[in-house]
Amino acid sequence: MSQRPRTEGAGSASPVSVLVVEGDVVAAEARVRDLQRQGYAASSVGTGEQALAVHQRSDLVLLDLDLPDIDGLEVCRLIRRSGDKPIISIATRDTELDRVLALKAGADDCVVASCGAREMLARVEAVLRRAHPRPPASHTISLSPLHIDGITREVRLDGRPVELTAKEFDLLHTLAADPKTVLSRKELMTRVWDTAWAASSRTIDTHVSNLRAKLGEKWIITVHGVGYRLGRG
């Protein structure tokens, strides 16, 4: 399973599931809300016992180490023993010892509880990318008269070369790799720009406009309320 946020819509899969393990109800609700805003399917539990009972249903665990029942490091060790699910531990103190203990217990990353929402979400994205890297791009995509070479990163339309920037190429290649699928702006942000921040989606609109100027209006189709798909010139 690709471990990146995916919103529901035409041609999309179910979103990545994140389990927030946090004894503080207010903090748990805030973290769940932040994750949901960025397209994750987030839920929370308040104890280590609950986490051990339900963590198998999630794709990633965001684990606070200060739990009311079981030591958080022990919860981390037990989750790690059950598989390779990504775990990000949250420590109350920002000390080297806390980070070392969390990493030795099996966490993929350790953050301090006071870190901001942007950093927390960026760390979630980074851990998911490391745990489930994207497969290499196919060498050549031929959608006559459009040809895209994934090795040389050359694009030809009707036999003539089309000069694209690096991100324009990545965006076109992503759409062309599955031309019948409609990709949401959030999905394109995660695949091409490695971020799920919705506020950055205007970047996509700019790059789509540039591609249409170079390829023609009909090569990229807007599906209103959903996202974009590849068309035919």
Accessible surface in RSA format (square Angstrom, percent):
REM  Atomic radii and reference values for relative SASA: ProtOr
REM  Chains: A
REM  Algorithm: Lee & Richards
REM  Probe-radius: 1.40
REM  Slices: 20
REM RES _ NUM      All-atoms   Total-Side   Main-Chain    Non-polar    All polar
REM                ABS   REL    ABS   REL    ABS   REL    ABS   REL    ABS   REL
RES MET A   1   153.60  79.5  85.18  56.4  68.42 162.9 100.15  85.1  53.45  70.8
RES SER A   2    60.69  51.3  45.10  60.2  15.59  35.9  42.64  90.8  18.05  25.3
RES GLN A   3     7.96   4.5   7.65   5.6   0.31   0.7   0.75   1.6   7.21   5.5
RES ARG A   4    15.77   6.6  15.74   8.0   0.02   0.1   8.20  11.2   7.57   4.6
RES PRO A   5     2.98   2.2   2.98   2.7   0.01   0.0   2.98   2.5   0.01   0.1
RES ARG A   6    17.39   7.3  16.70   8.5   0.68   1.6  14.81  20.2   2.57   1.6
RES THR A   7    39.41  28.0  35.40  35.9   4.01   9.6  34.92  46.9   4.49   6.8
RES GLU A   8   150.64  86.5 122.78  92.9  27.86  66.3  44.64  86.3 106.00  86.5
RES GLY A   9    38.74  47.8   0.00   N/A  38.74  47.8  23.99  65.8  14.75  33.0
RES ALA A  10    54.31  49.9  37.70  58.2  16.61  37.8  49.53  69.8   4.78  12.7
RES GLY A  11    55.84  68.9   0.00   N/A  55.84  68.9  28.07  77.0  27.76  62.2
RES SER A  12    44.87  37.9  11.64  15.5  33.23  76.5  17.79  37.9  27.07  37.9
RES ALA A  13    55.94  51.4  42.89  66.2  13.05  29.7  52.77  74.3   3.17   8.4
RES SER A  14    72.97  61.7  63.80  85.1   9.17  21.1  41.26  87.9  31.71  44.4
RES PRO A  15    33.74  24.6  26.16  23.8   7.58  27.6  26.16  21.6   7.58  47.1
RES VAL A  16     0.00   0.0   0.00   0.0   0.00   0.0   0.00   0.0   0.00   0.0
RES SER A  17    28.85  24.4  28.85  38.5   0.00   0.0  14.91  31.8  13.94  19.5
RES VAL A  18     0.15   0.1   0.00   0.0   0.15   0.4   0.06   0.1   0.09   0.2
RES LEU A  19     6.47   3.6   6.29   4.5   0.18   0.5   6.47   4.5   0.00   0.0
RES VAL A  20     0.26   0.2   0.26   0.2   0.00   0.0   0.26   0.2   0.00   0.0
RES VAL A  21     0.28   0.2   0.00   0.0   0.28   0.7   0.00   0.0   0.28   0.7
RES GLU A  22    12.70   7.3  10.13   7.7   2.56   6.1   0.18   0.3  12.52  10.2
RES GLY A  23    31.96  39.4   0.00   N/A  31.96  39.4   8.07  22.2  23.88  53.5
RES ASP A  24    76.47  53.6  65.73  65.4  10.74  25.4  24.93  58.7  51.53  51.4
RES VAL A  25   101.79  67.0  97.00  87.8   4.79  11.5  98.81  85.9   2.98   8.1
RES VAL A  26   115.43  76.0 114.34 103.5   1.09   2.6 114.34  99.3   1.09   3.0
RES ALA A  27    29.87  27.5  22.67  35.0   7.20  16.4  29.26  41.2   0.61   1.6
RES ALA A  28     5.22   4.8   5.22   8.1   0.00   0.0   5.22   7.3   0.00   0.0
RES GLU A  29    97.02  55.7  91.75  69.4   5.27  12.5  32.44  62.7  64.59  52.7
RES ALA A  30    33.01  30.4  32.85  50.7   0.16   0.4  32.97  46.4   0.05   0.1
RES ARG A  31    29.35  12.3  27.90  14.2   1.44   3.4  14.29  19.5  15.06   9.1
RES VAL A  32    20.72  13.6  20.72  18.8   0.00   0.0  20.72  18.0   0.00   0.0
RES ARG A  33   112.51  47.2 111.58  56.9   0.93   2.2  42.75  58.4  69.75  42.3
RES ASP A  34    35.19  24.6  33.46  33.3   1.72   4.1   6.04  14.2  29.14  29.1
RES LEU A  35     2.83   1.6   2.83   2.0   0.00   0.0   2.83   2.0   0.00   0.0
RES GLN A  36    96.69  54.1  79.81  58.3  16.88  40.2  22.05  46.9  74.64  56.6
RES ARG A  37   156.15  65.6 132.28  67.4  23.88  56.8  54.81  74.9 101.34  61.4
RES GLN A  38    15.90   8.9  15.90  11.6   0.00   0.0   2.18   4.6  13.73  10.4
RES GLY A  39    11.63  14.3   0.00   N/A  11.63  14.3   8.98  24.6   2.65   5.9
RES TYR A  40     7.25   3.4   0.38   0.2   6.87  17.9   0.51   0.4   6.74   8.3
RES ALA A  41    44.50  40.9  32.18  49.7  12.32  28.0  42.08  59.3   2.42   6.4
RES ALA A  42    10.97  10.1   0.00   0.0  10.97  24.9   0.59   0.8  10.38  27.5
RES SER A  43    63.36  53.5  58.76  78.4   4.61  10.6  45.05  95.9  18.31  25.7
RES SER A  44    50.82  42.9  25.30  33.8  25.52  58.8   0.00   0.0  50.82  71.2
RES VAL A  45    25.14  16.5  17.65  16.0   7.49  18.1  25.09  21.8   0.05   0.1
RES GLY A  46    26.27  32.4   0.00   N/A  26.27  32.4  19.60  53.8   6.67  14.9
RES THR A  47    36.67  26.1  36.67  37.2   0.00   0.0  35.00  47.0   1.68   2.5
RES GLY A  48     0.00   0.0   0.00   N/A   0.00   0.0   0.00   0.0   0.00   0.0
RES GLU A  49   122.15  70.1 120.15  90.9   2.00   4.8  36.32  70.2  85.83  70.1
RES GLN A  50    86.51  48.4  83.66  61.1   2.85   6.8  26.19  55.7  60.32  45.8
RES ALA A  51     0.00   0.0   0.00   0.0   0.00   0.0   0.00   0.0   0.00   0.0
RES LEU A  52    53.37  29.7  36.31  26.0  17.06  42.9  36.55  25.7  16.83  45.3
RES ALA A  53    76.58  70.4  42.14  65.0  34.44  78.3  52.95  74.6  23.63  62.6
RES VAL A  54    33.98  22.4  31.86  28.8   2.12   5.1  32.17  28.0   1.81   4.9
RES HIS A  55     8.11   4.4   8.10   5.6   0.01   0.0   0.12   0.1   8.00   9.3
RES GLN A  56   117.64  65.8  95.93  70.1  21.72  51.7  48.28 102.8  69.37  52.6
RES ARG A  57   193.25  81.1 162.21  82.7  31.04  73.9  73.11  99.9 120.14  72.8
RES SER A  58     9.12   7.7   4.08   5.4   5.04  11.6   4.32   9.2   4.80   6.7
RES ASP A  59    27.48  19.3  20.98  20.9   6.51  15.4   4.59  10.8  22.89  22.8
RES LEU A  60     0.00   0.0   0.00   0.0   0.00   0.0   0.00   0.0   0.00   0.0
RES VAL A  61     0.00   0.0   0.00   0.0   0.00   0.0   0.00   0.0   0.00   0.0
RES LEU A  62     0.60   0.3   0.54   0.4   0.06   0.2   0.54   0.4   0.06   0.2
RES LEU A  63     0.00   0.0   0.00   0.0   0.00   0.0   0.00   0.0   0.00   0.0
RES ASP A  64     9.97   7.0   9.97   9.9   0.00   0.0   0.01   0.0   9.96   9.9
RES LEU A  65    29.88  16.6  20.52  14.7   9.35  23.5  20.80  14.6   9.08  24.4
RES ASP A  66   100.69  70.5  86.02  85.6  14.67  34.7  18.73  44.1  81.96  81.7
RES LEU A  67    20.22  11.3   0.00   0.0  20.22  50.8   0.92   0.6  19.31  52.0
RES PRO A  68    97.63  71.2  50.69  46.2  46.95 170.7  64.66  53.4  32.98 204.9
RES ASP A  69    72.33  50.7  32.49  32.3  39.83  94.2  36.58  86.1  35.75  35.7
RES ILE A  70    52.51  29.9  48.32  36.0   4.19  10.1  52.51  37.8   0.00   0.0
RES ASP A  71    85.46  59.9  69.23  68.9  16.24  38.4  39.00  91.8  46.47  46.3
RES GLY A  72     0.05   0.1   0.00   N/A   0.05   0.1   0.00   0.0   0.05   0.1
RES LEU A  73    33.09  18.4  32.90  23.5   0.19   0.5  32.90  23.1   0.19   0.5
RES GLU A  74    53.68  30.8  53.68  40.6   0.00   0.0  23.45  45.4  30.23  24.7
RES VAL A  75     0.00   0.0   0.00   0.0   0.00   0.0   0.00   0.0   0.00   0.0
RES CYS A  76     0.02   0.0   0.02   0.0   0.00   0.0   0.00   0.0   0.02   0.0
RES ARG A  77    87.88  36.9  86.33  44.0   1.55   3.7  31.79  43.4  56.10  34.0
RES LEU A  78    59.10  32.9  52.28  37.4   6.82  17.1  52.28  36.7   6.82  18.4
RES ILE A  79     0.30   0.2   0.00   0.0   0.30   0.7   0.00   0.0   0.30   0.8
RES ARG A  80    60.03  25.2  53.92  27.5   6.11  14.5  45.83  62.6  14.20   8.6
RES ARG A  81   174.28  73.2 135.53  69.1  38.75  92.3  64.21  87.8 110.07  66.7
RES SER A  82    59.80  50.5  22.43  29.9  37.37  86.1  31.25  66.5  28.56  40.0
RES GLY A  83    36.74  45.3   0.00   N/A  36.74  45.3  35.22  96.7   1.52   3.4
RES ASP A  84   131.99  92.5 115.93 115.4  16.06  38.0  41.40  97.4  90.58  90.3
RES LYS A  85    30.00  14.6  23.78  14.6   6.22  14.8  15.72  14.2  14.28  15.2
RES PRO A  86     4.47   3.3   3.51   3.2   0.96   3.5   4.47   3.7   0.00   0.0
RES ILE A  87     0.00   0.0   0.00   0.0   0.00   0.0   0.00   0.0   0.00   0.0
RES ILE A  88     0.00   0.0   0.00   0.0   0.00   0.0   0.00   0.0   0.00   0.0
RES SER A  89     0.00   0.0   0.00   0.0   0.00   0.0   0.00   0.0   0.00   0.0
RES ILE A  90     0.72   0.4   0.45   0.3   0.27   0.7   0.45   0.3   0.27   0.7
RES ALA A  91     4.65   4.3   3.65   5.6   1.00   2.3   4.65   6.6   0.00   0.0
RES THR A  92    95.10  67.6  74.68  75.7  20.42  48.7  65.34  87.8  29.76  45.0
RES ARG A  93   144.86  60.8 139.23  71.0   5.62  13.4  56.47  77.2  88.39  53.6
RES ASP A  94   100.88  70.7  71.86  71.5  29.02  68.6  19.39  45.6  81.49  81.3
RES THR A  95    51.23  36.4  46.60  47.2   4.63  11.0  50.45  67.8   0.78   1.2
RES GLU A  96   124.63  71.5 118.66  89.8   5.96  14.2  34.80  67.3  89.82  73.3
RES LEU A  97   111.16  61.9 105.63  75.6   5.53  13.9 108.76  76.4   2.41   6.5
RES ASP A  98    18.89  13.2  17.07  17.0   1.82   4.3   4.27  10.1  14.61  14.6
RES ARG A  99    91.98  38.6  91.98  46.9   0.00   0.0  35.77  48.9  56.20  34.1
RES VAL A 100    55.78  36.7  54.38  49.2   1.40   3.4  55.66  48.4   0.12   0.3
RES LEU A 101    71.78  40.0  69.82  49.9   1.96   4.9  69.82  49.0   1.96   5.3
RES ALA A 102     0.02   0.0   0.00   0.0   0.02   0.0   0.02   0.0   0.00   0.0
RES LEU A 103    90.87  50.6  76.26  54.6  14.62  36.7  76.60  53.8  14.27  38.4
RES LYS A 104   165.14  80.6 127.75  78.4  37.39  89.0  82.65  74.4  82.49  87.9
RES ALA A 105     4.21   3.9   0.00   0.0   4.21   9.6   1.50   2.1   2.71   7.2
RES GLY A 106    16.13  19.9   0.00   N/A  16.13  19.9  13.05  35.8   3.08   6.9
RES ALA A 107     8.61   7.9   0.00   0.0   8.61  19.6   0.00   0.0   8.61  22.8
RES ASP A 108    65.25  45.7  43.07  42.9  22.18  52.5  10.96  25.8  54.28  54.1
RES ASP A 109    23.07  16.2  22.16  22.1   0.90   2.1   3.23   7.6  19.83  19.8
RES CYS A 110    10.26   7.8   2.04   2.3   8.22  19.3   1.20   3.0   9.06   9.8
RES VAL A 111     5.61   3.7   0.28   0.2   5.33  12.9   5.61   4.9   0.00   0.0
RES VAL A 112    35.55  23.4  30.03  27.2   5.52  13.3  30.72  26.7   4.84  13.1
RES ALA A 113    38.39  35.3  25.82  39.9  12.57  28.6  25.93  36.5  12.46  33.0
RES SER A 114   101.00  85.4  64.10  85.5  36.91  85.0  56.05 119.4  44.96  63.0
RES CYS A 115    22.51  17.0   1.27   1.4  21.24  49.9   9.51  24.1  12.99  14.0
RES GLY A 116    44.47  54.8   0.00   N/A  44.47  54.8  36.32  99.7   8.14  18.2
RES ALA A 117    45.91  42.2  29.60  45.7  16.31  37.1  36.07  50.8   9.84  26.1
RES ARG A 118   160.10  67.2 157.49  80.3   2.62   6.2  62.78  85.8  97.33  59.0
RES GLU A 119    76.02  43.6  68.07  51.5   7.95  18.9  35.80  69.2  40.22  32.8
RES MET A 120    12.82   6.6  12.82   8.5   0.00   0.0  12.82  10.9   0.00   0.0
RES LEU A 121     4.32   2.4   4.32   3.1   0.00   0.0   4.32   3.0   0.00   0.0
RES ALA A 122    48.17  44.3  43.60  67.3   4.57  10.4  44.80  63.1   3.37   8.9
RES ARG A 123    76.99  32.3  75.66  38.6   1.33   3.2  14.09  19.3  62.91  38.1
RES VAL A 124     0.00   0.0   0.00   0.0   0.00   0.0   0.00   0.0   0.00   0.0
RES GLU A 125    16.52   9.5  13.95  10.6   2.57   6.1   8.47  16.4   8.04   6.6
RES ALA A 126    25.16  23.1  24.29  37.5   0.86   2.0  24.76  34.9   0.40   1.1
RES VAL A 127     2.23   1.5   1.74   1.6   0.49   1.2   1.77   1.5   0.46   1.2
RES LEU A 128     2.34   1.3   1.77   1.3   0.57   1.4   1.77   1.2   0.57   1.5
RES ARG A 129    76.14  32.0  72.77  37.1   3.36   8.0  20.72  28.3  55.41  33.6
RES ARG A 130   149.10  62.6 120.91  61.6  28.19  67.1  78.98 107.9  70.12  42.5
RES ALA A 131    45.51  41.8  13.11  20.2  32.39  73.7  24.77  34.9  20.74  54.9
RES HIS A 132    66.61  36.4  60.94  42.4   5.66  14.5  43.76  45.1  22.84  26.6
RES PRO A 133    99.12  72.2  81.58  74.4  17.54  63.8  83.39  68.8  15.74  97.8
RES ARG A 134   107.94  45.3  86.29  44.0  21.64  51.5  33.58  45.9  74.36  45.1
RES PRO A 135   113.67  82.8  94.78  86.4  18.89  68.7 101.63  83.9  12.04  74.8
RES PRO A 136   128.37  93.6 102.35  93.3  26.02  94.6 114.18  94.3  14.19  88.2
RES ALA A 137    60.00  55.2  32.99  50.9  27.01  61.4  41.76  58.8  18.25  48.3
RES SER A 138    60.25  50.9  45.45  60.7  14.80  34.1  50.63 107.8   9.62  13.5
RES HIS A 139   120.16  65.7 115.86  80.5   4.30  11.0  66.45  68.5  53.72  62.5
RES THR A 140    81.93  58.3  57.98  58.8  23.95  57.1  41.53  55.8  40.40  61.1
RES ILE A 141    18.43  10.5  15.36  11.4   3.07   7.4  18.26  13.1   0.17   0.5
RES SER A 142    67.00  56.6  39.68  53.0  27.32  62.9  29.18  62.1  37.83  53.0
RES LEU A 143    23.59  13.1  21.78  15.6   1.81   4.6  23.59  16.6   0.00   0.0
RES SER A 144    81.82  69.1  64.50  86.1  17.32  39.9  34.72  73.9  47.10  66.0
RES PRO A 145    50.65  36.9  48.16  43.9   2.49   9.1  50.39  41.6   0.26   1.6
RES LEU A 146     0.01   0.0   0.01   0.0   0.00   0.0   0.01   0.0   0.00   0.0
RES HIS A 147    72.98  39.9  71.53  49.7   1.45   3.7  49.15  50.7  23.83  27.7
RES ILE A 148     0.47   0.3   0.32   0.2   0.15   0.4   0.32   0.2   0.15   0.4
RES ASP A 149    42.00  29.4  41.56  41.4   0.44   1.0   9.42  22.2  32.58  32.5
RES GLY A 150    18.99  23.4   0.00   N/A  18.99  23.4   1.44   4.0  17.55  39.3
RES ILE A 151   118.74  67.6  93.01  69.3  25.73  62.0  97.77  70.4  20.98  56.9
RES THR A 152    76.97  54.7  49.90  50.6  27.07  64.5  58.09  78.0  18.88  28.5
RES ARG A 153   109.81  46.1  90.58  46.2  19.23  45.8  46.95  64.2  62.86  38.1
RES GLU A 154    98.24  56.4  92.23  69.8   6.01  14.3  31.00  60.0  67.24  54.9
RES VAL A 155     3.53   2.3   0.92   0.8   2.61   6.3   0.92   0.8   2.61   7.1
RES ARG A 156   105.29  44.2 105.19  53.6   0.10   0.2  33.60  45.9  71.69  43.4
RES LEU A 157     9.27   5.2   9.27   6.6   0.00   0.0   9.27   6.5   0.00   0.0
RES ASP A 158   106.89  74.9  72.94  72.6  33.95  80.3  33.10  77.9  73.79  73.6
RES GLY A 159    52.30  64.5   0.00   N/A  52.30  64.5  34.08  93.5  18.23  40.8
RES ARG A 160   118.06  49.6 115.41  58.8   2.64   6.3  59.12  80.8  58.94  35.7
RES PRO A 161    81.30  59.3  68.56  62.5  12.74  46.3  68.56  56.6  12.74  79.2
RES VAL A 162    13.84   9.1   3.70   3.3  10.15  24.4   5.80   5.0   8.04  21.8
RES GLU A 163   142.33  81.7 134.78 102.0   7.55  18.0  67.24 130.1  75.09  61.3
RES LEU A 164    35.97  20.0   3.22   2.3  32.75  82.3   5.22   3.7  30.75  82.8
RES THR A 165    73.78  52.5  65.21  66.1   8.58  20.4  71.42  95.9   2.36   3.6
RES ALA A 166    66.50  61.1  53.69  82.9  12.81  29.1  58.62  82.6   7.88  20.9
RES LYS A 167    74.89  36.5  74.13  45.5   0.76   1.8  48.44  43.6  26.45  28.2
RES GLU A 168     5.32   3.1   5.32   4.0   0.00   0.0   0.00   0.0   5.32   4.3
RES PHE A 169     8.42   4.2   8.42   5.2   0.00   0.0   8.42   5.1   0.00   0.0
RES ASP A 170    38.38  26.9  35.61  35.4   2.77   6.6  11.99  28.2  26.39  26.3
RES LEU A 171     0.00   0.0   0.00   0.0   0.00   0.0   0.00   0.0   0.00   0.0
RES LEU A 172     0.00   0.0   0.00   0.0   0.00   0.0   0.00   0.0   0.00   0.0
RES HIS A 173    15.61   8.5  15.61  10.8   0.00   0.0   6.75   7.0   8.85  10.3
RES THR A 174    21.38  15.2  16.50  16.7   4.88  11.6   7.22   9.7  14.16  21.4
RES LEU A 175     1.45   0.8   0.20   0.1   1.26   3.2   0.90   0.6   0.56   1.5
RES ALA A 176     1.69   1.6   0.00   0.0   1.69   3.8   0.00   0.0   1.69   4.5
RES ALA A 177    63.85  58.7  32.08  49.5  31.77  72.3  34.80  49.0  29.05  77.0
RES ASP A 178    69.69  48.8  67.78  67.5   1.91   4.5  16.94  39.9  52.75  52.6
RES PRO A 179    45.56  33.2  42.25  38.5   3.31  12.0  42.25  34.9   3.31  20.6
RES LYS A 180   190.52  92.9 163.60 100.4  26.93  64.1 110.94  99.9  79.58  84.8
RES THR A 181    21.73  15.5  19.23  19.5   2.50   6.0   6.80   9.1  14.93  22.6
RES VAL A 182    14.15   9.3  13.05  11.8   1.10   2.6  13.05  11.3   1.10   3.0
RES LEU A 183     7.02   3.9   6.40   4.6   0.62   1.6   7.02   4.9   0.00   0.0
RES SER A 184    15.20  12.8  13.80  18.4   1.40   3.2  12.98  27.6   2.21   3.1
RES ARG A 185    78.27  32.9  77.02  39.3   1.25   3.0  25.30  34.6  52.97  32.1
RES LYS A 186    28.45  13.9  23.59  14.5   4.86  11.6  25.38  22.8   3.07   3.3
RES GLU A 187    12.52   7.2  12.47   9.4   0.05   0.1   8.40  16.2   4.12   3.4
RES LEU A 188     0.00   0.0   0.00   0.0   0.00   0.0   0.00   0.0   0.00   0.0
RES MET A 189     3.42   1.8   3.42   2.3   0.00   0.0   3.42   2.9   0.00   0.0
RES THR A 190     5.29   3.8   4.28   4.3   1.01   2.4   4.53   6.1   0.76   1.2
RES ARG A 191    78.29  32.9  76.24  38.9   2.06   4.9  14.81  20.2  63.49  38.5
RES VAL A 192     7.03   4.6   0.19   0.2   6.84  16.5   2.22   1.9   4.81  13.0
RES TRP A 193    49.24  19.8  30.46  14.7  18.78  44.1  26.00  13.9  23.24  37.7
RES ASP A 194    51.83  36.3  40.60  40.4  11.23  26.6  13.85  32.6  37.98  37.9
RES THR A 195    26.97  19.2  26.13  26.5   0.84   2.0  23.74  31.9   3.23   4.9
RES ALA A 196     0.40   0.4   0.07   0.1   0.33   0.7   0.13   0.2   0.28   0.7
RES TRP A 197    51.83  20.8  51.45  24.9   0.38   0.9  42.35  22.6   9.48  15.4
RES ALA A 198    52.29  48.1  44.11  68.1   8.19  18.6  47.64  67.1   4.66  12.3
RES ALA A 199    65.35  60.1  49.40  76.2  15.95  36.3  61.16  86.1   4.19  11.1
RES SER A 200    37.87  32.0  33.21  44.3   4.67  10.7  12.39  26.4  25.48  35.7
RES SER A 201    26.52  22.4  26.52  35.4   0.00   0.0   4.37   9.3  22.15  31.0
RES ARG A 202   166.59  69.9 163.81  83.5   2.78   6.6  69.47  94.9  97.11  58.9
RES THR A 203    43.12  30.7  38.82  39.4   4.30  10.3  20.59  27.7  22.53  34.1
RES ILE A 204     0.00   0.0   0.00   0.0   0.00   0.0   0.00   0.0   0.00   0.0
RES ASP A 205    55.63  39.0  49.80  49.6   5.83  13.8  27.76  65.3  27.87  27.8
RES THR A 206    77.84  55.4  72.16  73.2   5.68  13.5  50.29  67.6  27.55  41.6
RES HIS A 207    31.34  17.1  31.34  21.8   0.00   0.0  19.05  19.6  12.29  14.3
RES VAL A 208     1.72   1.1   1.72   1.6   0.00   0.0   1.72   1.5   0.00   0.0
RES SER A 209    66.34  56.1  60.28  80.5   6.06  14.0  25.43  54.2  40.91  57.3
RES ASN A 210    56.14  38.7  53.91  52.1   2.24   5.4   6.22  15.0  49.93  48.3
RES LEU A 211     0.06   0.0   0.00   0.0   0.06   0.2   0.06   0.0   0.00   0.0
RES ARG A 212    50.13  21.0  46.77  23.8   3.36   8.0   6.77   9.3  43.36  26.3
RES ALA A 213    88.72  81.6  46.81  72.2  41.91  95.3  57.54  81.0  31.18  82.6
RES LYS A 214    75.13  36.7  61.14  37.5  13.99  33.3  53.44  48.1  21.69  23.1
RES LEU A 215    10.80   6.0   0.23   0.2  10.57  26.6   2.11   1.5   8.68  23.4
RES GLY A 216    31.74  39.1   0.00   N/A  31.74  39.1  30.19  82.9   1.55   3.5
RES GLU A 217   124.31  71.4 112.66  85.2  11.64  27.7  58.71 113.6  65.59  53.6
RES LYS A 218   141.36  69.0 137.97  84.7   3.39   8.1  81.94  73.8  59.42  63.3
RES TRP A 219     4.39   1.8   4.39   2.1   0.00   0.0   1.41   0.8   2.98   4.8
RES ILE A 220     1.37   0.8   0.33   0.2   1.04   2.5   0.33   0.2   1.04   2.8
RES ILE A 221    54.54  31.0  53.44  39.8   1.10   2.7  54.54  39.3   0.00   0.0
RES THR A 222    42.51  30.2  27.01  27.4  15.50  36.9  21.80  29.3  20.71  31.3
RES VAL A 223    40.83  26.9  36.45  33.0   4.37  10.5  39.87  34.6   0.96   2.6
RES HIS A 224   164.35  89.8 140.40  97.6  23.95  61.3  97.84 100.8  66.50  77.4
RES GLY A 225    88.90 109.6   0.00   N/A  88.90 109.6  45.17 124.0  43.73  97.9
RES VAL A 226    45.48  29.9  32.03  29.0  13.45  32.4  36.12  31.4   9.37  25.4
RES GLY A 227     0.27   0.3   0.00   N/A   0.27   0.3   0.06   0.2   0.21   0.5
RES TYR A 228     8.34   3.9   8.34   4.7   0.00   0.0   0.02   0.0   8.32  10.3
RES ARG A 229    84.67  35.5  84.59  43.1   0.07   0.2   8.42  11.5  76.25  46.2
RES LEU A 230     5.69   3.2   1.41   1.0   4.28  10.7   1.41   1.0   4.28  11.5
RES GLY A 231     7.79   9.6   0.00   N/A   7.79   9.6   4.74  13.0   3.05   6.8
RES ARG A 232   144.73  60.8 133.58  68.1  11.16  26.6  67.54  92.3  77.20  46.8
RES GLY A 233    66.18  81.6   0.00   N/A  66.18  81.6  31.83  87.3  34.35  76.9
END  Absolute sums over single chains surface
CHAIN  1 A    11641.5       9266.9       2374.6       6397.8       5243.7
END  Absolute sums over all chains
TOTAL         11641.5       9266.9       2374.6       6397.8       5243.7
